[in-house]
Amino acid sequence: MNEMIKIGIIGAGENTKKFHIPNFQKISNVEVVAVCNRSYESGKKVSEEFSIPKVYSNWKDLIEDEEINAVCIGTWPYMHEILVNESLKNKKHVMTEARMTHDLDSAKRMLEFSKSSPGLISQIVPSPMTLKFDKYIRKMISEKKIGDIIQIDIHINHQTPISLTGGYPDFDSDAHWRTDIELSGMNSMQLGIWYEAMMRWVGPAKNVMAVSDTIVNIKKTYDDYSFVKIPDNINVIGELGIGGLYNIQMSTVKGNAPKDSVWIYGTESTIRMDCVNYELYVTNKEKSFQKISIPNEFQSYWRVEEEFINAINGDEQISHTTFDTGLKYMEFVEAVRKSSINGNRVGLIY
């Protein structure tokens, strides 16, 4: 029987409360024993909601708690590096919410520190939307079921099944940490998440060329206004490392835009993913699009907490998502920003 794993939570936001805490509490021989949030009062509310015995007002005290074996980080990206590295220094396994961190240099330091911490697990919460399809898409591409890759097109306008019209610019919207470059870092909208998904199918890109704009460039704060430096409309093109091209269009301001979708064009067939209802289709020269029923053995699902615990126990290795993968998507999102500012093509190394 595996020994009890005791987890501390730093940053109990929406994802942490909706997924991480309850999912950890469902696993045998796992106990969530401590929480630290932005204030002691908010941490206390979380502790009462989930019956967590300890509440800390300072994250350093939680990390130095000798009872805790592992730390789950749910803070904004600008805090991830220091929390990850301090957790590893104190011999804690660590799982951090995505995005990995705020910029590429920070990601390099985190990866280096994790590799110098043998026996400790370091994991990033994965891009979740395409988990159901990733293995099967990768199988179809690797077995040349669609021929050679010509191009991958990703169109994301942040739609849902309830609201298919997309968002026209909301000039009265409030400030959010995702639009604050000091808190969120280089990532824009869901760019890193979708690049992570694309890497699962075809590996990393070779280079980046990007243009971007910030339409809603002022946001309301509680007592003033803030100027937004993160784009809300981006177009990215480039070459894939395996050959072929990619094109990512992402926006939160294009009203009545086409439905969110992914198109993978091959020399023999085309794959289409409906990213609102999450259904997968394929066609070829002779047939119209047919919906694909994914065989059970190729379906994946959200199990990041289980994977983290299994890795700690030595029962499996981290696949969703390693720090090596995090470094690659941090390189990509930073390259997008650099290219959109200087107008040049940026090569990718990792």
PECORGI-V870645 format. One record per backbone hydrogen bond with DSSP energy under -1.0 kcal/mol. CO is the residue of the C=O (numbers start at 1). NH is the residue of the N-H. Records with the same first field share a line. If there is no record, write none. Layout:
CO->NH ; NH
This chain:
5->31
6->69 ; 70
7->33 ; 34
8->72
9->36
10->74
13->17
14->18
15->19 ; 20
16->21
19->23
20->24
21->25
24->27
27->30
29->5
31->7
33->54
34->9
35->56
36->11
39->43
40->44
41->45
42->46
43->47
44->48
45->49
46->50
47->52
54->35
58->62
59->63
60->64
62->65
65->68
69->93
70->8
71->95
72->10
73->97
76->79
77->80
79->83
80->84
81->85
82->86
83->87
84->88
85->89
86->90
87->92
88->91
93->71
94->123
95->73
96->125
102->186
103->107
104->108
105->109
106->110
107->111
108->112
109->113
110->114
111->115
112->116
114->117
117->120
121->94
123->96
128->131
130->133 ; 134
133->137
134->138
135->139
136->140
137->141
138->142
139->143
140->145
141->144
144->147
146->268 ; 269
148->267
150->245
151->265
152->247
153->263
154->249
155->261
156->251
163->160
165->256
170->173
173->220
176->179
177->180
180->183 ; 184
181->185
183->78
188->191
190->194
191->195
192->196
193->197
194->198
195->199
196->200
198->202
199->203
204->241
206->348
208->346
209->237
211->235
213->232 ; 233
215->217
217->228
219->226
220->175
224->221
226->219
232->252
233->213
234->250
235->211
236->248
237->209
238->246
239->206 ; 207
240->243
244->240
245->152
246->238
247->154
248->236
249->156
250->234
253->255
254->257
260->275
261->155
262->273
263->153
264->271
265->150 ; 151
269->266
270->283
271->264
272->281
273->262
274->278 ; 279
279->274
280->292
281->272
282->290
283->270
290->282
295->298
296->299
303->307
304->308
305->309
306->310
307->311
308->312
309->313
310->315
311->314
321->124
322->326
323->327
324->328
325->329
326->330
327->331
328->332
329->333
330->334
331->335
332->336
333->337
334->338
335->339
336->340
337->341
338->342
339->343
346->208
